[in-house]
């Protein structure tokens, strides 16, 4: 979610809005540090900090703060999910509730523009006497995009969206189902097919269609780190695309739809064409997660989308950020203030 753009739109429509952020988590929690939701004065909201009682309480408290005359405010709360909310998670979260009035529109607008331009990171001082977090865009921070952490009284946050480039070859039934499955997920899809009129009239916003007769050559435009997935109407074309993708040596995932027998045949042909054993061994075929037998396009798409998410997180080295239980002890406002 582009949180600053949502806040800017809310300020323009309603004059003010609130943001609830998990700035730190310990133990089991419904979402990770960096999860956020935007709350409107009428109770509408977008985003999520995990649902359930925690989110319901946060929305109610944000509405209470929005109803006050004070244009901007900051409230920090430490919440034990089990004892205070009756949730089974058993962890603790540090929740920041911020109200943004019209007087902060330019601040929000600048951050919204930075968010649209690409992922960025901010740093803000946490001070008990402050009524706001003043965020400064910084370089050199290692906090992951979409995450948050606290060090030495400073809150570091990563905003924006990091999307994995996916070059998808083939606009058949499974390709169409997969494009729809990937629509809400963190991928930017370049969809390639040599056939005229192969693509549907409408595609999701994260998808770009490319009709190209020299289909394997489309890979020349793929940035390093792109995932490559092949499911064309022709096994010969599949093989040509695989050869170019594996020979490039710069794509962390190369998969092709097919059976174990297709994999065996393609391994032999790729080896005869000069592709090394290590590169061939890394080729994914069959694709998707194991244990799902259905050949319905939508089921295959769900399986493949799940596998792509697993591989993307592994490639990014995503790990949870551990929290220090004492970092916010001197900064919290009393609950219900």
ABEGO torsion letter per residue (X at the ends): XBAAAAAAAAAAAAGBBBBBBBABBBEBBABBBGBBBBBBAAGBBBEBAGEEAAAAAAAAAAAAAAABABABBBBBBBBBAAAAAGBAAGBBBBBBBBBBBAAAAAAAAAAAAAAAAEBBBBBBBBBAABABBBBBBBBGBABBBGBBBBBGGBBBBBBEBBBBBBBBBEABAAAAAAAAAAAABBBBBBBBBABBGABBABBBAABBBBBBABAAAAAAABBBGBBBBBBBABAAAAAAAAAAAAAAGABABBBBBEBAAAAAAAAAAAAAAGBBAAAAAABBOBBEBBGBABABAAAAAAAAAAAAAAAAAAAAGBBBBBBBAAAAAAABBBBGX
